[in-house]
Amino acid sequence: MDAVSVQDIQLTMREVQDHIANWLVDAIGGKKYREDVWQYSKGTGGGRSRLWEGGPEDVLEKAGVNFSMIEGTQLPMYVLRGVEANDTILLSPRLRLTCPSA
């Protein structure tokens, strides 16, 4: 079995984000998301946030599909919850989907 690289994980997670975002666009009648691409200022990495607001009320009011992958020696505490880390590099891939219920 080949070793999986950080780049492989990042690519796969972005593909999952793309798949979910495209599915949501179709599900809510073609309404496109607002995208924010950002870089992590206290280390390396960054992320991509996609947000829908004001969609059809019977489907969703607000939804977001976000991905971030950051590295550094001083990550925010919310990133560190439940993560085992060594003393040099901390890595946090995240993909979140939020759709409020009716």
C-alpha positions as CSV (number, residue, x, y, z in Angstrom):
1,M,0.0,0.0,0.0
2,D,1.3,3.4,-1.0
3,A,1.8,6.1,1.7
4,V,-0.8,8.9,1.6
5,S,0.6,12.4,1.5
6,V,-0.8,15.6,3.0
7,Q,-1.3,16.8,-0.6
8,D,-3.4,13.7,-1.3
9,I,-5.6,14.3,1.7
10,Q,-6.0,18.0,0.8
11,L,-7.0,17.2,-2.8
12,T,-9.5,14.5,-1.7
13,M,-11.1,16.8,0.9
14,R,-11.4,19.6,-1.7
15,E,-13.0,17.1,-4.1
16,V,-15.5,16.1,-1.4
17,Q,-16.3,19.8,-0.7
18,D,-16.8,20.3,-4.5
19,H,-19.1,17.3,-4.7
20,I,-21.3,18.5,-1.7
21,A,-21.4,22.1,-2.9
22,N,-22.4,21.0,-6.4
23,W,-25.1,18.8,-5.0
24,L,-26.5,21.7,-2.9
25,V,-26.5,24.0,-6.0
26,D,-28.6,21.4,-7.8
27,A,-30.8,20.7,-4.8
28,I,-31.8,24.4,-4.3
29,G,-32.5,25.2,-7.9
30,G,-29.1,26.4,-9.2
31,K,-28.4,29.1,-6.6
32,K,-24.7,29.6,-6.5
33,Y,-22.7,30.0,-3.3
34,R,-20.5,32.8,-2.1
35,E,-16.9,31.7,-1.8
36,D,-14.1,33.0,0.5
37,V,-10.6,31.7,0.0
38,W,-8.2,32.5,2.8
39,Q,-4.6,31.9,3.9
40,Y,-3.6,31.1,7.5
41,S,-1.4,34.0,8.8
42,K,0.3,32.2,11.8
43,G,1.6,29.2,9.8
44,T,0.9,27.7,6.5
45,G,-2.2,26.5,4.8
46,G,-5.6,28.1,4.5
47,G,-9.1,27.2,3.4
48,R,-12.1,27.7,1.3
49,S,-15.6,28.6,2.6
50,R,-18.7,28.3,0.6
51,L,-21.9,29.9,1.9
52,W,-25.5,30.0,0.7
53,E,-28.0,32.5,2.2
54,G,-31.6,33.2,1.4
55,G,-32.3,30.0,-0.4
56,P,-35.7,28.5,-0.9
57,E,-37.2,28.4,2.6
58,D,-38.6,24.9,2.1
59,V,-35.0,23.6,1.4
60,L,-32.7,25.8,3.5
61,E,-32.3,29.2,5.0
62,K,-28.5,29.1,5.3
63,A,-25.9,26.5,4.5
64,G,-22.1,26.3,4.5
65,V,-19.5,23.8,3.2
66,N,-16.1,24.7,4.5
67,F,-12.6,23.2,4.2
68,S,-9.5,24.2,6.0
69,M,-6.1,22.7,6.4
70,I,-3.5,24.6,8.4
71,E,-0.1,23.9,9.9
72,G,1.9,25.7,12.5
73,T,3.2,25.5,16.1
74,Q,0.5,27.9,17.6
75,L,-2.9,26.8,16.3
76,P,-6.1,28.1,17.8
77,M,-7.5,26.1,20.7
78,Y,-10.7,25.1,18.8
79,V,-8.5,23.4,16.2
80,L,-6.6,21.4,18.9
81,R,-9.7,19.8,20.5
82,G,-9.4,16.0,20.1
83,V,-6.1,16.3,18.0
84,E,-2.9,14.5,19.0
85,A,0.1,16.6,18.0
86,N,3.8,16.5,18.2
87,D,5.8,19.6,19.2
88,T,6.7,20.8,15.7
89,I,3.8,20.6,13.3
90,L,0.0,20.5,13.9
91,L,-2.3,19.7,11.1
92,S,-6.0,20.1,11.0
93,P,-8.1,19.1,8.0
94,R,-11.8,20.0,8.4
95,L,-14.9,19.7,6.3
96,R,-18.2,21.0,7.7
97,L,-21.7,21.1,6.3
98,T,-24.4,23.0,8.2
99,C,-28.0,23.0,7.2
100,P,-30.5,24.2,9.8
101,S,-33.6,22.0,10.2
102,A,-37.1,23.3,9.6
